[in-house]
Amino acid sequence: MSLTIRPAVPADVGLVLSFIRDLAAYEKLLHEVEATEETVAASLFGDNPRVFCDIAEWEGRPAGFALWFYNYSTFLGRHGLYLEDLFVRPEFRSHGIGKGLLVHLARRCVAEGLGRLEWWVLDWNEPAIGFYRRQGAVLMDEWTVCRVTGEALARLAGEVEAAV
């Protein structure tokens, strides 16, 4: 039994999108997916990629992925790594693939001198919460996620431009 983790390549765009859709379905958020092969390809493999993806293969078969990007901590004065998505297909779970992806990213952080590895988890996802805690993650309950999208984002942008 073997686990291989490798960087995604342009030929993986359809696979990456299928992982995104599978994760969204699991999280009951499939209706929110707007990503296409074209947008994923541009994001991962365009002239100046700002997001990166690692593919986990179990015995040569695509089993999961981690999609991540660099962030920055003003308090630490160093970059970190933000894990946007981690997903392992159900038929491949319990083989250590999720842990393997986290270990892979943690090693990148250490090798690059990054200050931290962080991500979000849905509060109802008890299996993931338990798994993350077993890996040493601390849930930051005192923080609330803020998000501005769609019409509200356009409205805010217009207000900022008018104020400038």
Summary of the structure (lengths in Angstrom):
residues: 164
radius of gyration: 17.1
end to end distance: 59.2
largest distance: 59.7
contacts: 398
relative contact order: 0.12
helix: 43%
strand: 24%
